[in-house]
């Protein structure tokens, strides 16, 4: 293959970057990844990614920056940017490009579904503060409306779920705590009863409270993701029975059927599951972190319930696809992404962003599809702290050479 001098120079730079930021010293170099802006400035000054679907559609927002009032919802696919309208906040997308989220600001929002043909529909009764946080390939959406949590179905509208205890409102939790719905229509979420937190699984037959590990007092339980086999990955906060009550432990857990399994650590006292529904794949592999006997935590993937180290303390996995490919972020070199595939690692470098402030450009890798599309957001501050002047945000995909 003939390589031009310019391209050869670019590849040389990327190789040097890759060598500098590889999260795991044991991993072999997989290849060279090139970041590409997906069209961030077509709808506003900035754009950032929130989720992605296996068909290759990517969702997010465009505007001044996250949390600002001038934002618009957006989707990207095959070089085309679609405007979902002002105030749209897309949170999840399925394999047929159906998008759910909410329209409005955080204090007055309406759960909404956007179809690929450009039409949309509200998912909850009018006048109630609502948000849709997950959608399966059948177009069924997990929705929080007022004090109720339910499922919106294309054929029957919104149906509340009879959750045992008091469910945590989905609209007032970080994205990684909001629950999930799989392609069989099963729902996973968390609830509390008398101060004890626990996971709940619902299906068309009803909702059941899932067990906590025997003999432990649980402050919190958080569902992170669920696969089509009904396996639910999450974390629990264990309340100490003696000593300082503030020294709680977080442990990664897996609920399967009517059982719960504490996932092994690396000899330390705590562990955690990565945020979001992409923390578990259809093979039951789970990504997160586990503490060593010496103290520091390391990035791991649990395969067969056993932790396998994939990176050091500064490595944070964000998603795993059904092939076992893992992507995430490393703190090395000011913050870059990584891809781990079949034991081989490659760095996902940042876009070249130019601002008056010559600080580092950070990378937040959102995930990877089964076909290998890697997406995320590259960001760079416009001015150094404390002179806040915002950031440049670019919706990004990475192409392997």
VOBARO-238223 format. One record per residue (C-alpha): x, y, z negated; residue in one letter. Coordinates in steps of 0.05 Angstrom, whole numbers, plus 5000, padded with zeros to 4 digits. Each point is the difference from the previous one (the first is absolute). Layout:
N
REC   px   py   pz residuo
REC    X    Y    Z       a
...
END
This chain:
401
REC   px   py   pz residuo
REC 5000 5000 5000       x
REC 5027 5069 5019       x
REC 5002 5049 4941       x
REC 5011 5074 5013       x
REC 5052 5038 4960       x
REC 4946 5040 4965       x
REC 4960 4939 4980       x
REC 5062 4965 4978       x
REC 5017 5058 4954       x
REC 4930 5000 4971       x
REC 5004 4925 4986       x
REC 5067 5010 4968       x
REC 4971 5051 4952       x
REC 4941 4955 4983       x
REC 5046 4941 4987       x
REC 5041 5043 4952       x
REC 4937 5021 4964       x
REC 4975 4929 4997       x
REC 5065 4976 4969       x
REC 4996 5055 4948       x
REC 4929 4988 4976       x
REC 4988 4925 5004       x
REC 4959 4984 4936       x
REC 5029 4930 4991       x
REC 5073 4985 5007       x
REC 4985 4927 5015       x
REC 4954 5015 5058       x
REC 5027 4997 5071       x
REC 4988 5059 5048       x
REC 4938 4987 5042       x
REC 5006 5055 5052       x
REC 4993 5074 5014       x
REC 4936 5037 4986       x
REC 4982 5067 5033       x
REC 4948 5046 4968       x
REC 4948 5032 5046       x
REC 4951 5056 4984       x
REC 4930 4975 5017       x
REC 4974 5070 5017       x
REC 4999 5035 4933       x
REC 4989 5072 5025       x
REC 4942 4987 5048       x
REC 4947 5015 4946       x
REC 5040 5042 4950       x
REC 5068 5019 4974       x
REC 5010 4933 4965       x
REC 4975 4929 5000       x
REC 5007 4941 4952       x
REC 4979 4927 5001       x
REC 4953 4967 4950       x
REC 4986 4931 5030       x
REC 5003 4957 5063       x
REC 4964 4943 5033       x
REC 5025 4936 5033       x
REC 4975 5025 5068       x
REC 5053 5055 4997       x
REC 4955 5058 4979       x
REC 5031 5046 4948       x
REC 4959 5047 4955       x
REC 5018 5062 4960       x
REC 4991 5075 4997       x
REC 5026 5062 5034       x
REC 5005 5070 4972       x
REC 5045 5042 4956       x
REC 5015 4944 4951       x
REC 4969 4947 4954       x
REC 4952 5033 4951       x
REC 4991 5063 5042       x
REC 4931 5024 5022       x
REC 5012 5004 5075       x
REC 5008 4926 5013       x
REC 4967 4958 5054       x
REC 4995 4924 5006       x
REC 5038 4968 5057       x
REC 5013 4933 5033       x
REC 5058 4982 5046       x
REC 5002 4943 5050       x
REC 5039 4988 5064       x
REC 5023 5072 5002       x
REC 4929 5029 4991       x
REC 4981 5044 4941       x
REC 4926 5001 4979       x
REC 4971 5056 4957       x
REC 4953 4975 4945       x
REC 4980 5071 4982       x
REC 5015 5051 4945       x
REC 5000 4974 4929       x
REC 5004 4927 5022       x
REC 5043 4956 4956       x
REC 5007 4930 5031       x
REC 5023 4949 4948       x
REC 4994 4932 5034       x
REC 4992 4968 5069       x
REC 4983 4930 5023       x
REC 5023 4957 5058       x
REC 4947 5028 5047       x
REC 5020 5074 4989       x
REC 4941 5015 4953       x
REC 5024 5054 4950       x
REC 4971 5016 4931       x
REC 5014 5054 4949       x
REC 4964 5064 4982       x
REC 4981 5068 5028       x
REC 5007 5062 4956       x
REC 5045 5021 4943       x
REC 5017 4957 4939       x
REC 4945 5031 4956       x
REC 4945 4994 5053       x
REC 5011 4942 5047       x
REC 4956 4954 5042       x
REC 5020 4929 5018       x
REC 5005 4993 5075       x
REC 5015 4949 5055       x
REC 5028 5020 5067       x
REC 4990 4953 5060       x
REC 5049 4993 5058       x
REC 4948 5032 5047       x
REC 5005 5066 4961       x
REC 4934 4994 4961       x
REC 4997 4999 4924       x
REC 4951 4981 4945       x
REC 4993 5018 4927       x
REC 5006 4939 4954       x
REC 4965 5022 4936       x
REC 4935 5035 4979       x
REC 4999 5074 5015       x
REC 5019 5047 4944       x
REC 5045 4952 4962       x
REC 5075 5007 4994       x
REC 5026 4939 5038       x
REC 5062 4970 5033       x
REC 5015 4938 5042       x
REC 5067 4968 4983       x
REC 5004 4935 5040       x
REC 4969 4968 5062       x
REC 5003 4929 5028       x
REC 4998 4976 5072       x
REC 4924 4991 4996       x
REC 4993 5074 4987       x
REC 4980 4991 4927       x
REC 5026 5056 4956       x
REC 5014 5003 4925       x
REC 4967 5064 4976       x
REC 4995 5039 4934       x
REC 4937 5043 4996       x
REC 4986 5038 4936       x
REC 5005 4949 4944       x
REC 4988 4941 5046       x
REC 5049 4957 5039       x
REC 4974 4961 5059       x
REC 5009 4975 5070       x
REC 4974 5034 5063       x
REC 4982 4952 5055       x
REC 4983 5018 5072       x
REC 4936 4960 4997       x
REC 4975 5021 4931       x
REC 5032 5064 4976       x
REC 5025 5011 4929       x
REC 4988 4945 4948       x
REC 5024 5011 4928       x
REC 5041 4944 4967       x
REC 4980 4973 4932       x
REC 5069 5008 4969       x
REC 5007 4970 4930       x
REC 5021 5054 4951       x
REC 5017 5071 5022       x
REC 5035 5004 5067       x
REC 5054 5051 5011       x
REC 4975 5053 5049       x
REC 5036 4989 5066       x
REC 4999 5073 5018       x
REC 5040 5022 4939       x
REC 5058 4951 5005       x
REC 5064 5001 5039       x
REC 4995 4963 5066       x
REC 5039 4940 4975       x
REC 4949 4987 4944       x
REC 4936 5004 5040       x
REC 4983 4928 5016       x
REC 4993 4962 5065       x
REC 4951 4963 5044       x
REC 5022 4941 5043       x
REC 4974 4972 5066       x
REC 4953 4952 4964       x
REC 4966 5057 4964       x
REC 5032 4986 4933       x
REC 5014 5062 4957       x
REC 5055 5008 4948       x
REC 4999 5057 4949       x
REC 5012 5014 4926       x
REC 4954 5014 4942       x
REC 5001 5010 4924       x
REC 4958 4974 4942       x
REC 5014 5022 4929       x
REC 5069 5026 5018       x
REC 5021 4935 5033       x
REC 5017 5006 5074       x
REC 4992 4944 5050       x
REC 4993 4984 5074       x
REC 4934 4986 5034       x
REC 4985 4961 5063       x
REC 4935 5009 5036       x
REC 4969 4964 5059       x
REC 4929 4996 5029       x
REC 4981 4953 4942       x
REC 5020 5050 4946       x
REC 5058 5025 4958       x
REC 5042 4962 4950       x
REC 5050 5024 4948       x
REC 5069 4969 5013       x
REC 5042 4976 4941       x
REC 5060 5034 4970       x
REC 5060 4959 4978       x
REC 4983 4962 4936       x
REC 5021 5029 4934       x
REC 5015 5070 5025       x
REC 4965 5066 4985       x
REC 4993 5040 5064       x
REC 4998 5076 5003       x
REC 4993 5006 5075       x
REC 4990 4956 5061       x
REC 5010 5025 5071       x
REC 4983 4965 5064       x
REC 5048 5015 5057       x
REC 4978 4956 5058       x
REC 4963 4937 5020       x
REC 5009 4952 5059       x
REC 4947 4959 5037       x
REC 5014 4940 4955       x
REC 4974 5041 4942       x
REC 5068 5006 4967       x
REC 5004 5066 4962       x
REC 5066 5034 4983       x
REC 5003 5050 4944       x
REC 5031 5022 4934       x
REC 4980 4999 4927       x
REC 5024 5043 4942       x
REC 5012 4957 4938       x
REC 4985 5032 4933       x
REC 5053 4981 4948       x
REC 4976 4962 4939       x
REC 5053 5030 4955       x
REC 5052 5056 5000       x
REC 4992 5065 5037       x
REC 4932 5001 5035       x
REC 5028 5045 5054       x
REC 5049 4947 5024       x
REC 4953 4963 5047       x
REC 5021 4952 5055       x
REC 4975 4998 5072       x
REC 4999 4933 5034       x
REC 4984 4979 5071       x
REC 4944 4949 5005       x
REC 4964 4959 5051       x
REC 4926 4981 4994       x
REC 4980 4940 5041       x
REC 4934 4965 4991       x
REC 4982 5004 4927       x
REC 5072 5001 4976       x
REC 5053 5053 4987       x
REC 5075 4990 5007       x
REC 5054 5045 4970       x
REC 5052 5009 5054       x
REC 5072 4985 4978       x
REC 5049 5056 4986       x
REC 5075 4997 5011       x
REC 5011 4986 4926       x
REC 4976 5068 4976       x
REC 4936 5021 4966       x
REC 4958 5033 5054       x
REC 4982 5000 5074       x
REC 4953 5034 5048       x
REC 4965 4993 5067       x
REC 5008 5051 5056       x
REC 4943 5049 5010       x
REC 4945 4988 5050       x
REC 4965 4943 5035       x
REC 5062 4984 5042       x
REC 5036 4973 4938       x
REC 4975 4929 5014       x
REC 4996 4963 5066       x
REC 4959 4941 5025       x
REC 5055 4951 4978       x
REC 4993 5024 4928       x
REC 5068 5035 5000       x
REC 5001 5061 4954       x
REC 5049 5058 4998       x
REC 5019 5042 4940       x
REC 5054 5006 4947       x
REC 5026 4958 4942       x
REC 5046 5017 4943       x
REC 5065 4962 4989       x
REC 5025 4975 4933       x
REC 5052 5056 5002       x
REC 4946 5055 5005       x
REC 4994 5028 5071       x
REC 4943 4982 5046       x
REC 5011 4973 5070       x
REC 4955 4996 5061       x
REC 4973 4930 5009       x
REC 4952 4958 5042       x
REC 4964 4944 4964       x
REC 4998 4938 5044       x
REC 4967 4940 4968       x
REC 4994 5043 4937       x
REC 5076 5005 4995       x
REC 5035 5068 5006       x
REC 5052 5008 5055       x
REC 5043 5063 4996       x
REC 4996 5044 5062       x
REC 5033 5064 4976       x
REC 5031 5037 4942       x
REC 4971 5049 4950       x
REC 4991 5055 5052       x
REC 4961 4956 5048       x
REC 4923 5005 5001       x
REC 4962 4953 5046       x
REC 4934 5028 5026       x
REC 4970 4946 5045       x
REC 5007 4928 5024       x
REC 4967 4973 5063       x
REC 4975 4929 5013       x
REC 5067 4981 5031       x
REC 5036 5016 4936       x
REC 5033 5064 5027       x
REC 5009 5052 4944       x
REC 5008 5075 5006       x
REC 5011 5054 4948       x
REC 5046 5056 4977       x
REC 5070 5002 4970       x
REC 5028 5058 4960       x
REC 5068 4993 5034       x
REC 5023 5056 5047       x
REC 4946 5048 4974       x
REC 4943 4952 5014       x
REC 4993 4956 5061       x
REC 4955 4943 5020       x
REC 5017 4927 5010       x
REC 4973 4938 5036       x
REC 5016 4930 4974       x
REC 4985 4945 5050       x
REC 5022 4927 4993       x
REC 5053 5020 4949       x
REC 5030 5054 5045       x
REC 4995 5074 4984       x
REC 4999 5063 5041       x
REC 4995 5073 4979       x
REC 4942 5043 5022       x
REC 5033 5069 5007       x
REC 4965 5067 4993       x
REC 4980 5045 5057       x
REC 5046 5058 5014       x
REC 4960 5058 4969       x
REC 5029 5070 4999       x
REC 4980 5050 4946       x
REC 5034 5061 4968       x
REC 5016 4955 4941       x
REC 5053 4950 5018       x
REC 4979 4947 4950       x
REC 4988 4926 5014       x
REC 4940 4974 5040       x
REC 4962 4947 4961       x
REC 4966 4939 5028       x
REC 4935 4968 4974       x
REC 4987 4935 5038       x
REC 4926 4983 4997       x
REC 5001 4931 5031       x
REC 5010 4951 5057       x
REC 4948 4964 5043       x
REC 5004 4926 5018       x
REC 5024 5021 5070       x
REC 5057 5040 4969       x
REC 4976 5072 5004       x
REC 5033 5038 4942       x
REC 4969 5067 4979       x
REC 5010 5052 4946       x
REC 5015 5073 4987       x
REC 5065 5040 5003       x
REC 5002 5064 4957       x
REC 5048 5056 4990       x
REC 4994 5061 4953       x
REC 4999 5068 5033       x
REC 5035 5033 4940       x
REC 5036 4974 4938       x
REC 4965 4994 4933       x
REC 4973 5043 4967       x
REC 4986 5044 5061       x
REC 4942 4958 5024       x
REC 4984 5012 5073       x
REC 4972 4933 5018       x
REC 5027 4942 5040       x
REC 5003 4975 5071       x
REC 4963 4934 5005       x
REC 5003 4956 5062       x
REC 4958 4938 5013       x
REC 5053 4951 5024       x
REC 5008 4931 5031       x
REC 5065 4962 5006       x
REC 5021 4962 5063       x
REC 5053 4945 4996       x
REC 5052 5000 5055       x
END
